[in-house]
Amino acid sequence: MSNLSNVSNFLKKGNNLTILIFFIFTCLIAIVFRMKSIEQDYLISEKRKEVRKLNELNKALKADRARSLSTKNLSKMARIHGMKEPSQKQIILVP
C-alpha cells in the first residue's frame, strides 16, 4: 500500500509542477504583452506629438501664404516688377 501512496504522491507532485510551470508561463506571457502595450503607447504618444507639431507648422505656413497673397502685398510685388493691371481685352472669363 505504501508503494501505491508513494506513486500517488509523486504523480501529484508532477501535476503540481505542471500547474506551476503553466502559471509561470502564463504570467510571463502577460508581462510580455503588457510591455509591448506600453511600448506601443509610447510610440503612439510620439506620433501624436509629431502630428501636433506638423499641425502647428501647417497653420504657420497657411498664415504665411495668406500674408503673401494679400492684395496689399501683391500690389507691392507688382509695382516692384513693373506690372500693371490687365486691360479689359486681356481678361478671359472661364465658365
MOPAC internal coordinates of N, CA, C and O (Angstrom, degrees):
PM7 1SCF
backbone

  N    0.0000 0     0.00 0     0.00 0    0    0    0
  C    1.4341 1     0.00 0     0.00 0    1    0    0
  C    1.5215 1   110.83 1     0.00 0    2    1    0
  O    1.2310 1   120.85 1   139.45 1    3    2    1
  N    1.3360 1   115.97 1   -40.55 1    3    2    1
  C    1.4625 1   118.59 1  -176.85 1    5    3    2
  C    1.5236 1   110.33 1   -65.68 1    6    5    3
  O    1.2310 1   120.71 1   149.38 1    7    6    5
  N    1.3339 1   116.24 1   -30.62 1    7    6    5
  C    1.4484 1   120.04 1   176.57 1    9    7    6
  C    1.5287 1   110.59 1   -63.27 1   10    9    7
  O    1.2310 1   120.51 1   138.20 1   11   10    9
  N    1.3111 1   116.62 1   -41.80 1   11   10    9
  C    1.4596 1   122.60 1   179.53 1   13   11   10
  C    1.5189 1   111.11 1   -66.17 1   14   13   11
  O    1.2310 1   120.31 1   139.94 1   15   14   13
  N    1.3249 1   117.01 1   -40.06 1   15   14   13
  C    1.4665 1   119.70 1   179.32 1   17   15   14
  C    1.5276 1   110.65 1   -69.23 1   18   17   15
  O    1.2310 1   119.99 1   145.84 1   19   18   17
  N    1.3474 1   117.62 1   -34.16 1   19   18   17
  C    1.4698 1   120.68 1   176.33 1   21   19   18
  C    1.5261 1   110.98 1   -63.69 1   22   21   19
  O    1.2310 1   120.15 1   137.32 1   23   22   21
  N    1.3151 1   117.32 1   -42.68 1   23   22   21
  C    1.4643 1   122.01 1   177.98 1   25   23   22
  C    1.5201 1   109.88 1   -65.22 1   26   25   23
  O    1.2310 1   120.82 1   138.59 1   27   26   25
  N    1.3079 1   116.03 1   -41.41 1   27   26   25
  C    1.4596 1   120.61 1   178.55 1   29   27   26
  C    1.5312 1   111.21 1   -62.17 1   30   29   27
  O    1.2310 1   120.62 1   135.44 1   31   30   29
  N    1.3321 1   116.41 1   -44.56 1   31   30   29
  C    1.4691 1   120.61 1   177.65 1   33   31   30
  C    1.5315 1   111.32 1   -63.37 1   34   33   31
  O    1.2310 1   120.84 1   140.78 1   35   34   33
  N    1.3433 1   115.99 1   -39.22 1   35   34   33
  C    1.4485 1   120.15 1   178.89 1   37   35   34
  C    1.5285 1   110.91 1   -62.77 1   38   37   35
  O    1.2310 1   120.71 1   136.09 1   39   38   37
  N    1.3441 1   116.24 1   -43.91 1   39   38   37
  C    1.4655 1   120.13 1   178.55 1   41   39   38
  C    1.5245 1   111.28 1   -64.62 1   42   41   39
  O    1.2310 1   120.45 1   141.91 1   43   42   41
  N    1.3077 1   116.75 1   -38.09 1   43   42   41
  C    1.4572 1   120.05 1   177.99 1   45   43   42
  C    1.5262 1   110.49 1   -64.58 1   46   45   43
  O    1.2310 1   121.09 1   138.79 1   47   46   45
  N    1.3365 1   115.52 1   -41.21 1   47   46   45
  C    1.4651 1   119.01 1   177.61 1   49   47   46
  C    1.5287 1   110.37 1   -63.90 1   50   49   47
  O    1.2310 1   119.91 1   141.05 1   51   50   49
  N    1.2841 1   117.78 1   -38.95 1   51   50   49
  C    1.4646 1   122.14 1   177.30 1   53   51   50
  C    1.5136 1   111.01 1   -64.62 1   54   53   51
  O    1.2310 1   121.05 1   139.75 1   55   54   53
  N    1.3221 1   115.59 1   -40.25 1   55   54   53
  C    1.4594 1   120.67 1   178.36 1   57   55   54
  C    1.5289 1   110.19 1   -64.98 1   58   57   55
  O    1.2310 1   121.26 1   138.38 1   59   58   57
  N    1.3414 1   115.19 1   -41.62 1   59   58   57
  C    1.4618 1   119.45 1   177.52 1   61   59   58
  C    1.5229 1   111.12 1   -62.86 1   62   61   59
  O    1.2310 1   120.77 1   140.35 1   63   62   61
  N    1.3371 1   116.13 1   -39.65 1   63   62   61
  C    1.4529 1   120.67 1   178.75 1   65   63   62
  C    1.5327 1   110.56 1   -63.49 1   66   65   63
  O    1.2310 1   120.60 1   138.89 1   67   66   65
  N    1.3071 1   116.46 1   -41.11 1   67   66   65
  C    1.4663 1   121.02 1   178.20 1   69   67   66
  C    1.5254 1   110.46 1   -63.18 1   70   69   67
  O    1.2310 1   120.67 1   136.21 1   71   70   69
  N    1.3078 1   116.33 1   -43.79 1   71   70   69
  C    1.4646 1   120.20 1   179.03 1   73   71   70
  C    1.5232 1   110.03 1   -64.73 1   74   73   71
  O    1.2310 1   120.46 1   139.04 1   75   74   73
  N    1.3212 1   116.72 1   -40.96 1   75   74   73
  C    1.4668 1   121.13 1   179.17 1   77   75   74
  C    1.5215 1   110.95 1   -63.87 1   78   77   75
  O    1.2310 1   120.28 1   134.83 1   79   78   77
  N    1.3206 1   117.06 1   -45.17 1   79   78   77
  C    1.4703 1   121.19 1   178.45 1   81   79   78
  C    1.5332 1   110.06 1   -62.25 1   82   81   79
  O    1.2310 1   120.12 1   136.63 1   83   82   81
  N    1.3152 1   117.37 1   -43.37 1   83   82   81
  C    1.4605 1   121.46 1   178.13 1   85   83   82
  C    1.5260 1   110.77 1   -61.57 1   86   85   83
  O    1.2310 1   120.59 1   136.53 1   87   86   85
  N    1.3317 1   116.47 1   -43.47 1   87   86   85
  C    1.4656 1   121.31 1   179.96 1   89   87   86
  C    1.5312 1   110.92 1   -63.61 1   90   89   87
  O    1.2310 1   120.27 1   135.50 1   91   90   89
  N    1.3337 1   117.08 1   -44.50 1   91   90   89
  C    1.4654 1   121.11 1   178.99 1   93   91   90
  C    1.5283 1   110.32 1   -63.36 1   94   93   91
  O    1.2310 1   120.76 1   135.41 1   95   94   93
  N    1.3321 1   116.16 1   -44.59 1   95   94   93
  C    1.4577 1   120.86 1   178.73 1   97   95   94
  C    1.5280 1   111.04 1   -60.69 1   98   97   95
  O    1.2310 1   120.26 1   136.69 1   99   98   97
  N    1.3178 1   117.11 1   -43.31 1   99   98   97
  C    1.4671 1   121.60 1   178.71 1  101   99   98
  C    1.5296 1   110.74 1   -63.24 1  102  101   99
  O    1.2310 1   120.41 1   138.25 1  103  102  101
  N    1.3137 1   116.82 1   -41.75 1  103  102  101
  C    1.4725 1   120.74 1   177.85 1  105  103  102
  C    1.5231 1   111.00 1   -63.66 1  106  105  103
  O    1.2310 1   120.34 1   136.81 1  107  106  105
  N    1.3267 1   116.95 1   -43.19 1  107  106  105
  C    1.4573 1   120.45 1   178.91 1  109  107  106
  C    1.5275 1   111.26 1   -63.01 1  110  109  107
  O    1.2310 1   120.56 1   138.22 1  111  110  109
  N    1.3115 1   116.54 1   -41.78 1  111  110  109
  C    1.4736 1   120.12 1   177.86 1  113  111  110
  C    1.5278 1   109.77 1   -62.68 1  114  113  111
  O    1.2310 1   119.94 1   137.26 1  115  114  113
  N    1.3274 1   117.71 1   -42.74 1  115  114  113
  C    1.4654 1   121.48 1   178.90 1  117  115  114
  C    1.5272 1   110.61 1   -62.19 1  118  117  115
  O    1.2310 1   120.34 1   139.42 1  119  118  117
  N    1.3290 1   116.96 1   -40.58 1  119  118  117
  C    1.4696 1   120.84 1   179.01 1  121  119  118
  C    1.5246 1   110.64 1   -65.21 1  122  121  119
  O    1.2310 1   120.41 1   136.69 1  123  122  121
  N    1.3225 1   116.83 1   -43.31 1  123  122  121
  C    1.4668 1   120.39 1   179.63 1  125  123  122
  C    1.5238 1   110.17 1   -62.95 1  126  125  123
  O    1.2310 1   120.03 1   135.35 1  127  126  125
  N    1.3153 1   117.54 1   -44.65 1  127  126  125
  C    1.4653 1   119.86 1   179.07 1  129  127  126
  C    1.5222 1   111.21 1   -63.32 1  130  129  127
  O    1.2310 1   120.00 1   141.59 1  131  130  129
  N    1.3150 1   117.60 1   -38.41 1  131  130  129
  C    1.4612 1   121.45 1   178.58 1  133  131  130
  C    1.5322 1   110.48 1   -65.43 1  134  133  131
  O    1.2310 1   120.60 1   138.47 1  135  134  133
  N    1.3256 1   116.46 1   -41.53 1  135  134  133
  C    1.4605 1   120.16 1   178.30 1  137  135  134
  C    1.5231 1   111.00 1   -63.56 1  138  137  135
  O    1.2310 1   120.46 1   137.77 1  139  138  137
  N    1.3162 1   116.73 1   -42.23 1  139  138  137
  C    1.4644 1   120.58 1   177.85 1  141  139  138
  C    1.5240 1   110.71 1   -64.19 1  142  141  139
  O    1.2310 1   120.48 1   141.52 1  143  142  141
  N    1.3089 1   116.70 1   -38.48 1  143  142  141
  C    1.4565 1   121.37 1   178.31 1  145  143  142
  C    1.5266 1   110.72 1   -62.85 1  146  145  143
  O    1.2310 1   120.44 1   135.74 1  147  146  145
  N    1.3222 1   116.76 1   -44.26 1  147  146  145
  C    1.4622 1   121.17 1   178.35 1  149  147  146
  C    1.5264 1   110.33 1   -64.17 1  150  149  147
  O    1.2310 1   120.51 1   138.98 1  151  150  149
  N    1.3182 1   116.62 1   -41.02 1  151  150  149
  C    1.4629 1   121.02 1   178.22 1  153  151  150
  C    1.5318 1   110.59 1   -61.31 1  154  153  151
  O    1.2310 1   120.62 1   136.68 1  155  154  153
  N    1.3188 1   116.42 1   -43.32 1  155  154  153
  C    1.4636 1   120.63 1   177.97 1  157  155  154
  C    1.5291 1   111.06 1   -64.16 1  158  157  155
  O    1.2310 1   120.22 1   141.94 1  159  158  157
  N    1.3290 1   117.19 1   -38.06 1  159  158  157
  C    1.4597 1   120.50 1   177.63 1  161  159  158
  C    1.5269 1   110.93 1   -62.07 1  162  161  159
  O    1.2310 1   120.20 1   138.88 1  163  162  161
  N    1.3426 1   117.22 1   -41.12 1  163  162  161
  C    1.4585 1   120.25 1   177.01 1  165  163  162
  C    1.5286 1   110.87 1   -62.38 1  166  165  163
  O    1.2310 1   120.35 1   136.00 1  167  166  165
  N    1.3215 1   116.93 1   -44.00 1  167  166  165
  C    1.4666 1   120.28 1   179.27 1  169  167  166
  C    1.5235 1   111.31 1   -62.72 1  170  169  167
  O    1.2310 1   120.71 1   137.40 1  171  170  169
  N    1.3258 1   116.25 1   -42.60 1  171  170  169
  C    1.4606 1   120.25 1   179.14 1  173  171  170
  C    1.5248 1   110.13 1   -63.64 1  174  173  171
  O    1.2310 1   120.47 1   139.41 1  175  174  173
  N    1.3244 1   116.71 1   -40.59 1  175  174  173
  C    1.4627 1   121.22 1   178.67 1  177  175  174
  C    1.5277 1   110.80 1   -62.42 1  178  177  175
  O    1.2310 1   120.14 1   136.58 1  179  178  177
  N    1.3277 1   117.33 1   -43.42 1  179  178  177
  C    1.4642 1   121.10 1   177.67 1  181  179  178
  C    1.5237 1   111.09 1   -62.57 1  182  181  179
  O    1.2310 1   120.19 1   138.01 1  183  182  181
  N    1.3185 1   117.24 1   -41.99 1  183  182  181
  C    1.4648 1   120.24 1  -179.81 1  185  183  182
  C    1.5286 1   110.87 1   -67.02 1  186  185  183
  O    1.2310 1   120.12 1   144.13 1  187  186  185
  N    1.3221 1   117.37 1   -35.87 1  187  186  185
  C    1.4646 1   120.20 1   176.61 1  189  187  186
  C    1.5266 1   110.59 1   -64.07 1  190  189  187
  O    1.2310 1   120.55 1   139.99 1  191  190  189
  N    1.3412 1   116.56 1   -40.01 1  191  190  189
  C    1.4602 1   120.07 1   176.96 1  193  191  190
  C    1.5237 1   110.45 1   -62.81 1  194  193  191
  O    1.2310 1   120.31 1   137.39 1  195  194  193
  N    1.3331 1   117.01 1   -42.61 1  195  194  193
  C    1.4581 1   121.02 1   178.25 1  197  195  194
  C    1.5269 1   110.85 1   -61.62 1  198  197  195
  O    1.2310 1   120.55 1   136.65 1  199  198  197
  N    1.3249 1   116.55 1   -43.35 1  199  198  197
  C    1.4646 1   120.74 1   179.46 1  201  199  198
  C    1.5220 1   110.18 1   -63.11 1  202  201  199
  O    1.2310 1   120.49 1   138.01 1  203  202  201
  N    1.3294 1   116.66 1   -41.99 1  203  202  201
  C    1.4640 1   121.00 1   178.80 1  205  203  202
  C    1.5302 1   110.60 1   -61.43 1  206  205  203
  O    1.2310 1   120.39 1   135.56 1  207  206  205
  N    1.3413 1   116.86 1   -44.44 1  207  206  205
  C    1.4669 1   120.65 1   178.47 1  209  207  206
  C    1.5280 1   111.23 1   -63.91 1  210  209  207
  O    1.2310 1   120.56 1   138.19 1  211  210  209
  N    1.3257 1   116.54 1   -41.81 1  211  210  209
  C    1.4582 1   120.08 1   179.58 1  213  211  210
  C    1.5319 1   111.34 1   -66.30 1  214  213  211
  O    1.2310 1   120.20 1   143.37 1  215  214  213
  N    1.3292 1   117.23 1   -36.63 1  215  214  213
  C    1.4637 1   120.02 1   176.33 1  217  215  214
  C    1.5210 1   111.15 1   -64.23 1  218  217  215
  O    1.2310 1   120.51 1   139.27 1  219  218  217
  N    1.3413 1   116.64 1   -40.73 1  219  218  217
  C    1.4610 1   120.13 1   177.74 1  221  219  218
  C    1.5257 1   110.49 1   -64.86 1  222  221  219
  O    1.2310 1   120.36 1   137.84 1  223  222  221
  N    1.3272 1   116.92 1   -42.16 1  223  222  221
  C    1.4547 1   120.86 1   177.54 1  225  223  222
  C    1.5281 1   110.47 1   -63.17 1  226  225  223
  O    1.2310 1   120.44 1   138.89 1  227  226  225
  N    1.3191 1   116.76 1   -41.11 1  227  226  225
  C    1.4620 1   121.36 1   178.84 1  229  227  226
  C    1.5298 1   111.10 1   -61.74 1  230  229  227
  O    1.2310 1   120.61 1   138.10 1  231  230  229
  N    1.3381 1   116.43 1   -41.90 1  231  230  229
  C    1.4646 1   119.70 1   177.55 1  233  231  230
  C    1.5257 1   110.77 1   -62.83 1  234  233  231
  O    1.2310 1   120.89 1   137.19 1  235  234  233
  N    1.3349 1   115.90 1   -42.81 1  235  234  233
  C    1.4687 1   119.49 1   179.12 1  237  235  234
  C    1.5221 1   111.28 1   -63.39 1  238  237  235
  O    1.2310 1   120.27 1   138.48 1  239  238  237
  N    1.3269 1   117.08 1   -41.52 1  239  238  237
  C    1.4647 1   120.73 1   178.87 1  241  239  238
  C    1.5241 1   111.77 1   -66.55 1  242  241  239
  O    1.2310 1   120.11 1   141.50 1  243  242  241
  N    1.3173 1   117.40 1   -38.50 1  243  242  241
  C    1.4717 1   120.49 1   177.07 1  245  243  242
  C    1.5249 1   110.67 1   -64.64 1  246  245  243
  O    1.2310 1   120.58 1   139.58 1  247  246  245
  N    1.3318 1   116.49 1   -40.42 1  247  246  245
  C    1.4625 1   120.14 1   178.05 1  249  247  246
  C    1.5262 1   110.19 1   -65.21 1  250  249  247
  O    1.2310 1   120.14 1   139.23 1  251  250  249
  N    1.3278 1   117.34 1   -40.77 1  251  250  249
  C    1.4628 1   121.46 1   178.38 1  253  251  250
  C    1.5268 1   110.69 1   -64.59 1  254  253  251
  O    1.2310 1   120.21 1   138.62 1  255  254  253
  N    1.3163 1   117.19 1   -41.38 1  255  254  253
  C    1.4648 1   120.96 1   178.35 1  257  255  254
  C    1.5219 1   110.40 1   -64.50 1  258  257  255
  O    1.2310 1   120.21 1   136.87 1  259  258  257
  N    1.3238 1   117.21 1   -43.13 1  259  258  257
  C    1.4624 1   120.74 1   178.79 1  261  259  258
  C    1.5270 1   110.39 1   -62.96 1  262  261  259
  O    1.2310 1   120.68 1   140.25 1  263  262  261
  N    1.3237 1   116.31 1   -39.75 1  263  262  261
  C    1.4651 1   120.93 1   178.60 1  265  263  262
  C    1.5357 1   109.74 1   -65.24 1  266  265  263
  O    1.2310 1   120.61 1   138.71 1  267  266  265
  N    1.3417 1   116.44 1   -41.29 1  267  266  265
  C    1.4681 1   120.40 1  -179.39 1  269  267  266
  C    1.5203 1   112.00 1   -68.25 1  270  269  267
  O    1.2310 1   120.21 1   146.80 1  271  270  269
  N    1.3230 1   117.21 1   -33.20 1  271  270  269
  C    1.4609 1   120.87 1  -177.00 1  273  271  270
  C    1.5182 1   113.13 1   -94.45 1  274  273  271
  O    1.2310 1   120.04 1  -168.89 1  275  274  273
  N    1.3105 1   117.52 1    11.11 1  275  274  273
  C    1.4636 1   119.69 1   178.36 1  277  275  274
  C    1.5310 1   109.01 1   -67.32 1  278  277  275
  O    1.2310 1   120.83 1   -27.76 1  279  278  277
  N    1.3079 1   116.01 1   152.24 1  279  278  277
  C    1.4796 1   120.28 1  -177.60 1  281  279  278
  C    1.5237 1   110.87 1   -61.87 1  282  281  279
  O    1.2310 1   120.18 1   142.89 1  283  282  281
  N    1.3026 1   117.26 1   -37.11 1  283  282  281
  C    1.4682 1   120.88 1   179.18 1  285  283  282
  C    1.5315 1   110.40 1   -62.06 1  286  285  283
  O    1.2310 1   120.60 1   133.42 1  287  286  285
  N    1.3136 1   116.47 1   -46.58 1  287  286  285
  C    1.4622 1   121.46 1  -179.08 1  289  287  286
  C    1.5270 1   111.10 1   -68.86 1  290  289  287
  O    1.2310 1   120.18 1   139.97 1  291  290  289
  N    1.3359 1   117.26 1   -40.03 1  291  290  289
  C    1.4664 1   119.83 1   179.13 1  293  291  290
  C    1.5194 1   111.26 1   -65.95 1  294  293  291
  O    1.2310 1   120.00 1   141.12 1  295  294  293
  N    1.3386 1   117.61 1   -38.88 1  295  294  293
  C    1.4633 1   120.94 1   177.45 1  297  295  294
  C    1.5240 1   110.40 1   -63.06 1  298  297  295
  O    1.2310 1   120.49 1   137.96 1  299  298  297
  N    1.3141 1   116.67 1   -42.04 1  299  298  297
  C    1.4647 1   121.98 1   178.63 1  301  299  298
  C    1.5291 1   110.20 1   -62.12 1  302  301  299
  O    1.2310 1   120.32 1   134.25 1  303  302  301
  N    1.3350 1   117.00 1   -45.75 1  303  302  301
  C    1.4676 1   121.31 1   179.80 1  305  303  302
  C    1.5289 1   111.00 1   -64.75 1  306  305  303
  O    1.2310 1   120.23 1   142.54 1  307  306  305
  N    1.3475 1   117.16 1   -37.46 1  307  306  305
  C    1.4663 1   120.49 1   178.94 1  309  307  306
  C    1.5277 1   110.01 1   -65.10 1  310  309  307
  O    1.2310 1   119.67 1   138.69 1  311  310  309
  N    1.3124 1   118.23 1   -41.31 1  311  310  309
  C    1.4737 1   121.32 1   178.31 1  313  311  310
  C    1.5271 1   110.75 1   -64.89 1  314  313  311
  O    1.2310 1   120.34 1   139.27 1  315  314  313
  N    1.3229 1   116.96 1   -40.73 1  315  314  313
  C    1.4680 1   120.67 1   179.81 1  317  315  314
  C    1.5202 1   110.57 1   -61.37 1  318  317  315
  O    1.2310 1   120.28 1   140.02 1  319  318  317
  N    1.3276 1   117.08 1   -39.98 1  319  318  317
  C    1.4763 1   121.68 1  -176.57 1  321  319  318
  C    1.5226 1   112.80 1   -93.46 1  322  321  319
  O    1.2310 1   119.98 1  -171.94 1  323  322  321
  N    1.3144 1   117.65 1     8.06 1  323  322  321
  C    1.4679 1   121.44 1   175.29 1  325  323  322
  C    1.5200 1   113.65 1    71.16 1  326  325  323
  O    1.2310 1   119.70 1  -148.73 1  327  326  325
  N    1.2731 1   118.17 1    31.27 1  327  326  325
  C    1.4643 1   121.19 1   178.95 1  329  327  326
  C    1.5150 1   109.54 1   -92.59 1  330  329  327
  O    1.2310 1   121.07 1   -20.85 1  331  330  329
  N    1.3261 1   115.55 1   159.15 1  331  330  329
  C    1.4544 1   120.48 1   175.08 1  333  331  330
  C    1.5194 1   108.60 1  -135.79 1  334  333  331
  O    1.2310 1   120.52 1   -10.19 1  335  334  333
  N    1.3152 1   116.60 1   169.81 1  335  334  333
  C    1.4595 1   119.93 1  -179.54 1  337  335  334
  C    1.5192 1   109.80 1   -68.58 1  338  337  335
  O    1.2310 1   120.01 1   -35.43 1  339  338  337
  N    1.3368 1   117.58 1   144.57 1  339  338  337
  C    1.4670 1   119.33 1  -179.20 1  341  339  338
  C    1.5266 1   111.08 1   -70.63 1  342  341  339
  O    1.2310 1   121.22 1   -28.02 1  343  342  341
  N    1.3342 1   115.26 1   151.98 1  343  342  341
  C    1.4712 1   119.40 1   175.97 1  345  343  342
  C    1.5236 1   109.05 1   -78.25 1  346  345  343
  O    1.2310 1   120.94 1    -8.66 1  347  346  345
  N    1.3260 1   115.80 1   171.34 1  347  346  345
  C    1.4669 1   120.82 1  -178.33 1  349  347  346
  C    1.5278 1   111.10 1   -61.42 1  350  349  347
  O    1.2310 1   119.80 1   146.12 1  351  350  349
  N    1.3327 1   117.98 1   -33.88 1  351  350  349
  C    1.4728 1   121.34 1  -179.83 1  353  351  350
  C    1.5331 1   112.23 1   -70.04 1  354  353  351
  O    1.2310 1   120.63 1   153.87 1  355  354  353
  N    1.3102 1   116.39 1   -26.13 1  355  354  353
  C    1.4649 1   120.22 1  -177.78 1  357  355  354
  C    1.5427 1   112.88 1   -82.60 1  358  357  355
  O    1.2310 1   120.48 1   165.80 1  359  358  357
  N    1.3133 1   116.68 1   -14.20 1  359  358  357
  C    1.4616 1   120.15 1  -178.50 1  361  359  358
  C    1.5123 1   109.46 1   -86.61 1  362  361  359
  O    1.2310 1   120.46 1   -53.49 1  363  362  361
  N    1.3024 1   116.73 1   126.51 1  363  362  361
  C    1.4643 1   122.46 1   178.28 1  365  363  362
  C    1.5274 1   107.54 1  -119.17 1  366  365  363
  O    1.2310 1   120.72 1   -54.45 1  367  366  365
  N    1.3187 1   116.23 1   125.55 1  367  366  365
  C    1.4665 1   121.30 1   178.11 1  369  367  366
  C    1.5273 1   108.47 1   -90.81 1  370  369  367
  O    1.2310 1   120.87 1   -51.19 1  371  370  369
  N    1.2853 1   115.94 1   128.81 1  371  370  369
  C    1.4701 1   121.47 1   178.73 1  373  371  370
  C    1.5234 1   106.89 1  -104.45 1  374  373  371
  O    1.2310 1   120.69 1   -58.84 1  375  374  373
  N    1.3686 1   116.29 1   121.16 1  375  374  373
  C    1.4709 1   119.21 1  -178.40 1  377  375  374
  C    1.5056 1   112.30 1   -71.43 1  378  377  375
  O    1.2310 1   120.10 1   180.00 1  379  378  377

